[in-house]
């Protein structure tokens, strides 16, 4: 059984930074390729960033490039999303997601088998 728990969201002003964490619990001991997605209010969900199982390969949505960094601590089975220079349009419910056995990254939400409950990020002055 796999469970994911996000943390680190909050209310910040434009230009501020936040670091989201996603703790992965897998009682089989497996590790997973991971992704961060977000759903802005009233809009469809979208990819933010994804990282391969090895951590060596990452992919970012255009909106995240240059401002966000995805990383992982394999020993702690935790994935992070460092978000800098936040903008009001970054306001959304942020979810982490884990792939099953495929170690590669993907920008498709339907390729992810496990999802967290989400953490709210609000950027407002």
N, C-alpha and C positions, 0 to 999 in steps of 0.2 A: 504494500500500500504506500502511496506517495501523497504527501501533503506539503503545501507551500504556504508560507506566512510572510506577507509583506509588512514592512514597517518603515517609518521615516518620513511619511507625508506630513503636510501641515500647511499653514497659511503664511506666505512670505510676500515681501514687496518685490516689484520688478527689479531685476538686476541681482537678486539674491541667489544663494545656492542651497541645494538640498541634496542629501544622499539617501537614496532608498536602499533598503536591504530586503533580500528574499531568502529566508531560511528553508532549505529543502530537507524534508525528512522522508527517507526511503528505507523501509525495514528490510529490504533485500541488499542494501549496501551499494546499489548501483548509483552512478552519477549520470547526469543528463545534460544535453545541450539545452540552453535556456533562452528565453526571450522576455523582453519587456514590451507591453502593449499599453495603450491608454484609450480611454473613452471620454472625450470632451462632452460637456452637457449638451444634450439634444443632437449629438452626432454619432456616427458609427465609430467602432473601435479602429485603431490603427497601430501599426508597428512603430515602436520607438527604436529598439536596438535588440540585437541578438548576438549570442556568443556560443561558440562551439564547445563541446565537452572538454576538449584539451585547453580551451581558453586562448588558443593561439589565433583564432579567426573571429573577427567581429564584423558586424554589418549595422549600419545606422540609416534610419530614415533621413531624408534631406533636412527635415526640420530639426533634427538632433545633431547633425554633423557640426563639429567644431565647438559644441556647447556641452554635450553629454558624453559620458564615458561609461561603458559597461565593463565590468570585471568580475572575477570570481575567486573565491578562496576555496580551493578544492578540499583542503583539510577540514574546513568547517562546513563544507557543502552549502555555501552561501554565495549568492550573486548580488552584485551591487549596481546601482545606477547613480553615478555622480552627475548632478545637473547644475550647471553654472549659467549665469546670465539669464535667469528665468524671465519669461515674458508672460503677459496675461493669457496669451493663446496657448500656453502650456498647461493651463488649468484643465484638470481631467482626473478621472479615477484611473490610477495606474495599477496594472496587473503584471505579475510575473507568471511565466508559464514554462513548463518543462516538456521536452520531447520524451518519447518512450525510449526505444533502444537505438535510434539513429543518432550518431554522434555529431552530425553536421548541423550547421545553423540553417534557419529558414525564416523567410519573411511572411510565410503563410500561417495564419492563426489556426487553420484546420490541421496543420501538421503537429500541433502541440496537444498532448494528451492530458496534461494536468495543469490546473489553474488555481491561483490563490484567490482570496476574497477581495483583494484590492486595497489600495491606500490612497486617500484623497490628497491631491496637490492643488492648492489654490494660490494663484499669483495675482495680487491686487494691491493697489495703493490705498 
